[in-house]
Amino acid sequence: MIRALVLTALLGSLPAAARPPRLTLLITVDALGSDVLLRNQPRLQGALGQLLDSGAYFPYARYAYAKCRTAPGHTTLATGTNPWRHGIVDNRWVDRSTGKLVYSFVDPAHPVLEATLKPGQDASPANLMAETLADRLRMATQERGKAVAVSLKSRSAIALAGRLGQAWWFDDGVGKFVTGTWYTKEFPEWVKQLNARKIPESSFGKTWDLMRPRAEYIGEDDRSYEADSYGLGRTFPHPLTGGLKEPGLNFYKAFGVSPDSHTLLVEAAKAAIVGEALGKDAVPDLLAVSFSGTDNVFHEYGPYSWEMQDTMLRLDKALGDLISAAERAAGGRANLTIALVADHGGATAPEQWAAAGLPAQRMNPKTISEGISAMVKERFGPDVTVMMEELDVYLGGPALTSGKVDGAQVRRAVADWLLKQPHVVAAVTREELFSAPDPAGYLAPLRKGYYPERSGDVVYLLRPFQVVYFDPEGSTHGSPYSYDSQVPVVFAGKGIKPGMYMTEIDPVDVAPTIAALLEMGMPASTEGKPRAEILTGK
């Protein structure tokens, strides 16, 4: 009898123990390369530092495709697959029907609520070709589980929310959180109240100053290759006015660079937790928060700057407020899963590399485009057009459309011209991409990033340390080299074994791992696999 009672008690306890977390908090930190986190980790004493100590920390995850940028990065994290399946090959590409550049999540049929839809603006997930983690959660729970994504950037929020979640982003044209009519036709009350608080405006006229004493920051504050945008200046303290007398576009852009943007996102996440009652029942919910300020700092000042060092310290602090709110909502850490990851890393300003003796240079893509155009015009006439978006060359014009000129011949000529340039290590036409030999492994990342309807007619790769950027200052990202492609991944929560896991993983593993922790199926097109070692410690 006693034995039967004990067995009954044990069996009764199993469902509770096996229940998935009530709330999953997916944190993405834009442009947080592995090198940036590892370099700053010893000074992180807040929530981020604690997460690294208490979680399963993979410092060396690496994206497998070539163009490491925000839209493909967030979409890869959300779908567990690469651009060759999910279709988001870059932040923007050439629309072959119009010959114009468009943003990745453009959708004129679904305007943005309470904001002017700018031409080509990100607005909906219509271009997304794969199921996301948020979509799978909504379907697995028969739409009882909620999925909410918030970010400064529309492309980040839309990718994480997928087709069935909610996406909210900060529009710096109107200075408030918005969404597209794909997701809803009217703002819920919690978003109205959030916007009514006018959180960014409380920073107007203030300055972004150093969090710690100046002696604790490494390097120089003022460097000639740092940008001076939105009235921020190149040195601390940075004024937060945008050069305006009252809040407007330039102020909101300056605010987006400052660490005050971290606070805004945390407040938005907390409002979503309360407004959507996230984590309040046994049906699992997903909250995705993408911190964009780190990327804004990176582009303006670079990964070694005082600004990046300071924003990391402030992010470390801000995450404490976010995680505490998520824990309270879920009823404790035992009901909460946390995943932290980055969408890409980023190159050092090439002038800094060059000064240190590395073969680096800043390259204006216009120079490459003009060289290709001149060659094409000379060989095939003026009726063949050339457009470029970073590593993709798009060919068009009436001579190709009519068949007057052989397209394959033009594409081969462009690839040959690129291969003759001293800074190019690989160039291949669309016909050859998946069949050409690849002894050095340069074509593999181009293949995984290639979606035929959206990628170029010719794709190419530059040598390491060649930074393709229109701007004469600051820096960018978009290559397969480790400084752009290598990012940290951290999992924390019930049953997860803490430790530093030195295995190099692929970020496509993030979505299937979260799906496994949620005890549901994986997104439909997933290429990754659950990281079982985070539960076993092996």
DRENMARKE-61896 format. One record per residue (C-alpha): residue in one letter; x, y negated, z negated. Coordinates in steps of 0.5 Angstrom, whole numbers. Example, Ala and Ser with C-alpha at 12.3 -4.5 7.8 and 13.67 -1.06 7.14 Angstrom:
// residues 2
+---+-------+-------+-------+
| r |    px |    py |    pz |
+---+-------+-------+-------+
| a |    25 |     9 |   -16 |
| s |    27 |     2 |   -14 |
+---+-------+-------+-------+
END
This chain:
// residues 538
+---+-------+-------+-------+
| r |    px |    py |    pz |
+---+-------+-------+-------+
| m |     0 |     0 |     0 |
| i |     6 |    -5 |    -2 |
| r |     9 |    -3 |     4 |
| a |     3 |    -4 |     9 |
| l |     2 |   -11 |     5 |
| v |    10 |   -13 |     6 |
| l |     9 |   -11 |    14 |
| t |     3 |   -15 |    15 |
| a |     6 |   -21 |    11 |
| l |    12 |   -20 |    16 |
| l |     8 |   -20 |    22 |
| g |     4 |   -26 |    20 |
| s |    10 |   -30 |    20 |
| l |    13 |   -28 |    26 |
| p |     8 |   -33 |    31 |
| a |    10 |   -39 |    26 |
| a |    17 |   -37 |    27 |
| a |    17 |   -36 |    34 |
| r |    13 |   -43 |    36 |
| p |    16 |   -47 |    41 |
| p |    18 |   -54 |    38 |
| r |    12 |   -59 |    37 |
| l |    16 |   -65 |    40 |
| t |    22 |   -64 |    45 |
| l |    26 |   -71 |    46 |
| l |    31 |   -71 |    52 |
| i |    36 |   -77 |    52 |
| t |    39 |   -79 |    58 |
| v |    45 |   -84 |    58 |
| d |    46 |   -87 |    64 |
| a |    54 |   -87 |    66 |
| l |    56 |   -84 |    60 |
| g |    62 |   -80 |    63 |
| s |    65 |   -75 |    59 |
| d |    71 |   -79 |    59 |
| v |    68 |   -85 |    56 |
| l |    64 |   -81 |    50 |
| l |    71 |   -77 |    48 |
| r |    75 |   -83 |    48 |
| n |    69 |   -87 |    44 |
| q |    67 |   -81 |    39 |
| p |    72 |   -82 |    34 |
| r |    69 |   -89 |    32 |
| l |    62 |   -86 |    33 |
| q |    59 |   -85 |    25 |
| g |    52 |   -86 |    27 |
| a |    46 |   -81 |    30 |
| l |    50 |   -80 |    36 |
| g |    57 |   -78 |    33 |
| q |    52 |   -74 |    28 |
| l |    49 |   -71 |    34 |
| l |    56 |   -69 |    37 |
| d |    57 |   -65 |    30 |
| s |    51 |   -62 |    29 |
| g |    49 |   -60 |    36 |
| a |    51 |   -55 |    41 |
| y |    56 |   -60 |    45 |
| f |    59 |   -58 |    52 |
| p |    63 |   -64 |    54 |
| y |    65 |   -62 |    61 |
| a |    58 |   -61 |    65 |
| r |    59 |   -62 |    72 |
| y |    55 |   -64 |    77 |
| a |    56 |   -60 |    84 |
| y |    54 |   -65 |    89 |
| a |    58 |   -71 |    92 |
| k |    53 |   -77 |    91 |
| c |    53 |   -78 |    83 |
| r |    48 |   -83 |    82 |
| t |    42 |   -85 |    78 |
| a |    36 |   -82 |    82 |
| p |    39 |   -76 |    84 |
| g |    42 |   -75 |    77 |
| h |    36 |   -76 |    73 |
| t |    32 |   -71 |    78 |
| t |    37 |   -66 |    78 |
| l |    36 |   -66 |    70 |
| a |    29 |   -66 |    71 |
| t |    28 |   -60 |    76 |
| g |    34 |   -56 |    74 |
| t |    36 |   -56 |    82 |
| n |    41 |   -60 |    87 |
| p |    39 |   -65 |    92 |
| w |    39 |   -60 |    97 |
| r |    32 |   -57 |    94 |
| h |    29 |   -63 |    90 |
| g |    30 |   -68 |    96 |
| i |    33 |   -74 |    92 |
| v |    39 |   -75 |    95 |
| d |    41 |   -82 |    93 |
| n |    38 |   -88 |    90 |
| r |    36 |   -90 |    97 |
| w |    37 |   -87 |   104 |
| v |    35 |   -89 |   111 |
| d |    28 |   -88 |   113 |
| r |    29 |   -85 |   120 |
| s |    22 |   -87 |   122 |
| t |    24 |   -95 |   121 |
| g |    31 |   -95 |   121 |
| k |    31 |   -99 |   115 |
| l |    34 |   -97 |   108 |
| v |    29 |   -95 |   103 |
| y |    29 |   -93 |    95 |
| s |    28 |   -86 |    93 |
| f |    21 |   -87 |    90 |
| v |    18 |   -91 |    95 |
| d |    11 |   -91 |    96 |
| p |     7 |   -97 |    99 |
| a |     0 |   -93 |    97 |
| h |     1 |   -93 |    90 |
| p |     3 |  -100 |    88 |
| v |     6 |  -102 |    81 |
| l |     1 |  -105 |    76 |
| e |     1 |  -112 |    74 |
| a |     7 |  -113 |    78 |
| t |     9 |  -115 |    85 |
| l |    11 |  -109 |    89 |
| k |    17 |  -111 |    92 |
| p |    19 |  -108 |    99 |
| g |    22 |  -101 |    99 |
| q |    21 |  -101 |    91 |
| d |    21 |   -95 |    87 |
| a |    13 |   -93 |    85 |
| s |    12 |   -86 |    85 |
| p |    14 |   -79 |    85 |
| a |    11 |   -78 |    92 |
| n |    18 |   -76 |    95 |
| l |    20 |   -71 |    90 |
| m |    20 |   -64 |    93 |
| a |    21 |   -60 |    87 |
| e |    17 |   -59 |    80 |
| t |    20 |   -62 |    74 |
| l |    20 |   -60 |    67 |
| a |    15 |   -65 |    65 |
| d |    10 |   -62 |    71 |
| r |    12 |   -55 |    68 |
| l |    10 |   -57 |    61 |
| r |     3 |   -60 |    63 |
| m |     2 |   -54 |    67 |
| a |     4 |   -49 |    62 |
| t |     0 |   -52 |    57 |
| q |    -6 |   -53 |    61 |
| e |    -5 |   -61 |    61 |
| r |    -6 |   -61 |    53 |
| g |     2 |   -62 |    52 |
| k |     4 |   -69 |    54 |
| a |    10 |   -71 |    58 |
| v |    12 |   -79 |    57 |
| a |    18 |   -82 |    60 |
| v |    21 |   -89 |    59 |
| s |    27 |   -93 |    62 |
| l |    29 |  -100 |    64 |
| k |    30 |   -96 |    71 |
| s |    24 |   -94 |    75 |
| r |    28 |   -89 |    79 |
| s |    30 |   -86 |    72 |
| a |    23 |   -86 |    69 |
| i |    19 |   -83 |    75 |
| a |    24 |   -77 |    76 |
| l |    24 |   -75 |    69 |
| a |    16 |   -76 |    69 |
| g |    15 |   -72 |    75 |
| r |     8 |   -72 |    78 |
| l |     4 |   -70 |    72 |
| g |     7 |   -74 |    66 |
| q |     7 |   -81 |    65 |
| a |    13 |   -86 |    67 |
| w |    14 |   -93 |    64 |
| w |    19 |   -98 |    66 |
| f |    21 |  -105 |    65 |
| d |    20 |  -109 |    70 |
| d |    25 |  -115 |    70 |
| g |    21 |  -119 |    75 |
| v |    15 |  -120 |    70 |
| g |    19 |  -118 |    63 |
| k |    15 |  -112 |    61 |
| f |    14 |  -105 |    62 |
| v |    10 |  -102 |    68 |
| t |     8 |   -96 |    72 |
| g |     5 |   -94 |    78 |
| t |    -2 |   -93 |    80 |
| w |     0 |   -86 |    81 |
| y |     0 |   -85 |    74 |
| t |    -6 |   -89 |    71 |
| k |   -10 |   -95 |    74 |
| e |   -10 |   -98 |    67 |
| f |    -5 |   -99 |    62 |
| p |    -7 |   -96 |    55 |
| e |    -7 |  -100 |    49 |
| w |     0 |   -98 |    46 |
| v |     3 |  -101 |    52 |
| k |    -1 |  -107 |    52 |
| q |     1 |  -108 |    45 |
| l |     8 |  -106 |    46 |
| n |     8 |  -112 |    52 |
| a |     5 |  -117 |    47 |
| r |    10 |  -116 |    42 |
| k |    15 |  -120 |    48 |
| i |    21 |  -116 |    45 |
| p |    26 |  -118 |    50 |
| e |    24 |  -126 |    49 |
| s |    26 |  -125 |    42 |
| s |    34 |  -125 |    44 |
| f |    33 |  -131 |    49 |
| g |    38 |  -136 |    47 |
| k |    42 |  -131 |    42 |
| t |    49 |  -128 |    44 |
| w |    51 |  -121 |    45 |
| d |    57 |  -121 |    40 |
| l |    62 |  -116 |    38 |
| m |    59 |  -111 |    32 |
| r |    66 |  -109 |    29 |
| p |    72 |  -114 |    28 |
| r |    76 |  -115 |    34 |
| a |    82 |  -112 |    32 |
| e |    78 |  -105 |    33 |
| y |    77 |  -106 |    40 |
| i |    83 |  -103 |    45 |
| g |    85 |  -107 |    51 |
| e |    84 |  -114 |    53 |
| d |    77 |  -117 |    53 |
| d |    78 |  -122 |    59 |
| r |    80 |  -118 |    66 |
| s |    80 |  -121 |    72 |
| y |    76 |  -115 |    76 |
| e |    70 |  -116 |    71 |
| a |    64 |  -119 |    74 |
| d |    61 |  -125 |    71 |
| s |    53 |  -124 |    73 |
| y |    47 |  -127 |    70 |
| g |    51 |  -132 |    66 |
| l |    54 |  -127 |    61 |
| g |    61 |  -129 |    62 |
| r |    67 |  -124 |    62 |
| t |    69 |  -125 |    55 |
| f |    65 |  -124 |    48 |
| p |    61 |  -127 |    46 |
| h |    56 |  -127 |    52 |
| p |    50 |  -132 |    52 |
| l |    43 |  -129 |    53 |
| t |    40 |  -134 |    57 |
| g |    41 |  -132 |    64 |
| g |    43 |  -139 |    65 |
| l |    35 |  -141 |    64 |
| k |    32 |  -146 |    60 |
| e |    26 |  -140 |    59 |
| p |    26 |  -133 |    60 |
| g |    26 |  -131 |    67 |
| l |    29 |  -126 |    72 |
| n |    36 |  -128 |    71 |
| f |    35 |  -127 |    63 |
| y |    31 |  -121 |    64 |
| k |    37 |  -118 |    68 |
| a |    42 |  -121 |    63 |
| f |    38 |  -117 |    57 |
| g |    38 |  -111 |    61 |
| v |    46 |  -111 |    60 |
| s |    46 |  -113 |    53 |
| p |    45 |  -107 |    48 |
| d |    39 |  -111 |    46 |
| s |    36 |  -107 |    51 |
| h |    37 |  -100 |    47 |
| t |    33 |  -103 |    42 |
| l |    27 |  -105 |    47 |
| l |    27 |   -97 |    49 |
| v |    27 |   -95 |    42 |
| e |    21 |   -99 |    41 |
| a |    18 |   -97 |    47 |
| a |    19 |   -89 |    45 |
| k |    16 |   -91 |    38 |
| a |    10 |   -94 |    41 |
| a |     9 |   -88 |    46 |
| i |    10 |   -83 |    40 |
| v |     4 |   -86 |    36 |
| g |     0 |   -88 |    42 |
| e |     0 |   -81 |    45 |
| a |     0 |   -78 |    38 |
| l |     7 |   -74 |    41 |
| g |     9 |   -68 |    36 |
| k |     2 |   -68 |    32 |
| d |     0 |   -61 |    34 |
| a |     2 |   -54 |    36 |
| v |     2 |   -56 |    43 |
| p |     9 |   -58 |    45 |
| d |    10 |   -65 |    48 |
| l |    16 |   -68 |    52 |
| l |    19 |   -75 |    51 |
| a |    24 |   -77 |    55 |
| v |    28 |   -83 |    54 |
| s |    33 |   -86 |    59 |
| f |    38 |   -91 |    56 |
| s |    40 |   -96 |    62 |
| g |    44 |  -101 |    59 |
| t |    50 |   -97 |    59 |
| d |    50 |   -96 |    66 |
| n |    49 |  -104 |    67 |
| v |    55 |  -105 |    63 |
| f |    59 |  -100 |    67 |
| h |    58 |  -104 |    73 |
| e |    59 |  -111 |    71 |
| y |    65 |  -109 |    66 |
| g |    68 |  -102 |    67 |
| p |    68 |   -96 |    63 |
| y |    75 |   -98 |    59 |
| s |    72 |  -105 |    57 |
| w |    70 |  -108 |    50 |
| e |    63 |  -109 |    53 |
| m |    63 |  -101 |    54 |
| q |    66 |  -100 |    47 |
| d |    61 |  -104 |    44 |
| t |    55 |  -102 |    47 |
| m |    57 |   -95 |    45 |
| l |    57 |   -97 |    38 |
| r |    51 |  -100 |    38 |
| l |    48 |   -94 |    42 |
| d |    50 |   -90 |    36 |
| k |    46 |   -94 |    32 |
| a |    40 |   -94 |    36 |
| l |    39 |   -87 |    37 |
| g |    39 |   -86 |    29 |
| d |    32 |   -90 |    29 |
| l |    30 |   -86 |    35 |
| i |    31 |   -79 |    33 |
| s |    28 |   -81 |    26 |
| a |    22 |   -83 |    29 |
| a |    22 |   -77 |    33 |
| e |    23 |   -72 |    27 |
| r |    17 |   -76 |    23 |
| a |    13 |   -75 |    29 |
| a |    14 |   -67 |    29 |
| g |    14 |   -66 |    22 |
| g |    21 |   -65 |    21 |
| r |    28 |   -63 |    25 |
| a |    25 |   -56 |    25 |
| n |    20 |   -58 |    30 |
| l |    24 |   -62 |    34 |
| t |    29 |   -60 |    40 |
| i |    34 |   -66 |    42 |
| a |    38 |   -65 |    49 |
| l |    42 |   -71 |    50 |
| v |    46 |   -72 |    57 |
| a |    48 |   -77 |    62 |
| d |    46 |   -77 |    70 |
| h |    53 |   -79 |    72 |
| g |    60 |   -82 |    70 |
| g |    63 |   -87 |    73 |
| a |    70 |   -90 |    76 |
| t |    75 |   -95 |    73 |
| a |    75 |  -101 |    77 |
| p |    80 |  -100 |    82 |
| e |    85 |  -105 |    80 |
| q |    86 |  -102 |    73 |
| w |    88 |   -96 |    76 |
| a |    92 |   -99 |    81 |
| a |    96 |  -103 |    76 |
| a |    97 |   -97 |    72 |
| g |   100 |   -94 |    79 |
| l |    95 |   -89 |    82 |
| p |    93 |   -90 |    89 |
| a |    87 |   -94 |    88 |
| q |    83 |   -99 |    92 |
| r |    77 |  -102 |    93 |
| m |    73 |  -101 |    99 |
| n |    68 |  -105 |   102 |
| p |    63 |  -100 |   106 |
| k |    62 |  -106 |   111 |
| t |    69 |  -105 |   113 |
| i |    68 |   -97 |   115 |
| s |    61 |   -99 |   118 |
| e |    64 |  -104 |   123 |
| g |    70 |   -99 |   125 |
| i |    65 |   -94 |   127 |
| s |    60 |   -99 |   130 |
| a |    66 |  -102 |   134 |
| m |    68 |   -95 |   136 |
| v |    61 |   -92 |   138 |
| k |    59 |   -99 |   142 |
| e |    66 |   -98 |   146 |
| r |    65 |   -90 |   148 |
| f |    57 |   -90 |   148 |
| g |    55 |   -97 |   149 |
| p |    51 |  -102 |   145 |
| d |    44 |   -98 |   145 |
| v |    47 |   -93 |   140 |
| t |    46 |   -96 |   133 |
| v |    50 |   -94 |   126 |
| m |    47 |   -95 |   119 |
| m |    51 |   -93 |   113 |
| e |    49 |   -92 |   106 |
| e |    56 |   -90 |   102 |
| l |    58 |   -83 |   104 |
| d |    52 |   -82 |   110 |
| v |    53 |   -85 |   117 |
| y |    46 |   -85 |   120 |
| l |    46 |   -86 |   128 |
| g |    40 |   -88 |   132 |
| g |    38 |   -93 |   138 |
| p |    34 |   -92 |   144 |
| a |    40 |   -89 |   148 |
| l |    40 |   -83 |   143 |
| t |    32 |   -83 |   142 |
| s |    31 |   -82 |   150 |
| g |    37 |   -77 |   151 |
| k |    41 |   -82 |   155 |
| v |    47 |   -80 |   150 |
| d |    48 |   -73 |   147 |
| g |    47 |   -74 |   140 |
| a |    52 |   -68 |   138 |
| q |    57 |   -72 |   142 |
| v |    56 |   -78 |   138 |
| r |    56 |   -75 |   132 |
| r |    63 |   -71 |   133 |
| a |    66 |   -78 |   135 |
| v |    64 |   -81 |   129 |
| a |    67 |   -75 |   125 |
| d |    73 |   -75 |   129 |
| w |    74 |   -83 |   128 |
| l |    73 |   -82 |   120 |
| l |    78 |   -76 |   120 |
| k |    83 |   -81 |   123 |
| q |    82 |   -86 |   117 |
| p |    88 |   -85 |   112 |
| h |    83 |   -85 |   106 |
| v |    78 |   -80 |   108 |
| v |    79 |   -73 |   106 |
| a |    73 |   -69 |   110 |
| a |    68 |   -71 |   115 |
| v |    63 |   -67 |   118 |
| t |    57 |   -67 |   123 |
| r |    50 |   -65 |   121 |
| e |    51 |   -59 |   125 |
| e |    57 |   -57 |   122 |
| l |    56 |   -58 |   115 |
| f |    54 |   -51 |   113 |
| s |    58 |   -47 |   118 |
| a |    65 |   -51 |   118 |
| p |    71 |   -47 |   114 |
| d |    72 |   -51 |   107 |
| p |    79 |   -48 |   104 |
| a |    79 |   -54 |   100 |
| g |    72 |   -54 |    97 |
| y |    70 |   -61 |   100 |
| l |    64 |   -59 |   104 |
| a |    61 |   -55 |    98 |
| p |    59 |   -62 |    94 |
| l |    57 |   -65 |   101 |
| r |    52 |   -59 |   102 |
| k |    49 |   -59 |    95 |
| g |    47 |   -66 |    96 |
| y |    44 |   -65 |   103 |
| y |    37 |   -66 |   105 |
| p |    36 |   -66 |   113 |
| e |    30 |   -71 |   113 |
| r |    34 |   -76 |   109 |
| s |    41 |   -75 |   109 |
| g |    46 |   -78 |   114 |
| d |    48 |   -75 |   121 |
| v |    55 |   -75 |   119 |
| v |    57 |   -74 |   112 |
| y |    64 |   -76 |   109 |
| l |    69 |   -76 |   103 |
| l |    74 |   -81 |   101 |
| r |    80 |   -79 |    97 |
| p |    80 |   -80 |    89 |
| f |    81 |   -87 |    87 |
| q |    78 |   -90 |    93 |
| v |    72 |   -94 |    90 |
| v |    67 |   -96 |    95 |
| y |    63 |  -102 |    93 |
| f |    60 |  -108 |    96 |
| d |    62 |  -113 |    90 |
| p |    69 |  -116 |    89 |
| e |    69 |  -114 |    81 |
| g |    66 |  -109 |    77 |
| s |    66 |  -102 |    79 |
| t |    61 |   -96 |    81 |
| h |    60 |   -89 |    82 |
| g |    58 |   -84 |    87 |
| s |    64 |   -79 |    89 |
| p |    64 |   -71 |    86 |
| y |    71 |   -73 |    83 |
| s |    71 |   -72 |    75 |
| y |    71 |   -79 |    73 |
| d |    64 |   -79 |    77 |
| s |    61 |   -72 |    76 |
| q |    63 |   -70 |    69 |
| v |    58 |   -71 |    63 |
| p |    57 |   -69 |    56 |
| v |    51 |   -64 |    55 |
| v |    48 |   -64 |    47 |
| f |    43 |   -59 |    45 |
| a |    40 |   -60 |    38 |
| g |    35 |   -57 |    33 |
| k |    32 |   -51 |    30 |
| g |    36 |   -45 |    31 |
| i |    41 |   -48 |    36 |
| k |    49 |   -46 |    34 |
| p |    53 |   -52 |    33 |
| g |    60 |   -53 |    36 |
| m |    64 |   -55 |    42 |
| y |    63 |   -51 |    47 |
| m |    69 |   -51 |    52 |
| t |    65 |   -48 |    58 |
| e |    64 |   -52 |    64 |
| i |    57 |   -52 |    66 |
| d |    52 |   -55 |    71 |
| p |    47 |   -60 |    69 |
| v |    42 |   -56 |    73 |
| d |    42 |   -52 |    67 |
| v |    39 |   -57 |    62 |
| a |    32 |   -56 |    65 |
| p |    32 |   -49 |    64 |
| t |    35 |   -49 |    57 |
| i |    30 |   -53 |    55 |
| a |    24 |   -49 |    58 |
| a |    27 |   -43 |    55 |
| l |    27 |   -47 |    48 |
| l |    20 |   -49 |    49 |
| e |    18 |   -41 |    51 |
| m |    15 |   -43 |    58 |
| g |    17 |   -41 |    65 |
| m |    22 |   -45 |    69 |
| p |    21 |   -51 |    74 |
| a |    19 |   -47 |    80 |
| s |    26 |   -49 |    84 |
| t |    31 |   -48 |    79 |
| e |    38 |   -46 |    80 |
| g |    40 |   -47 |    73 |
| k |    40 |   -42 |    68 |
| p |    39 |   -42 |    60 |
| r |    45 |   -43 |    56 |
| a |    44 |   -37 |    51 |
| e |    50 |   -39 |    48 |
| i |    47 |   -44 |    44 |
| l |    43 |   -39 |    40 |
| t |    48 |   -34 |    39 |
| g |    54 |   -39 |    38 |
| k |    58 |   -34 |    43 |
+---+-------+-------+-------+
END
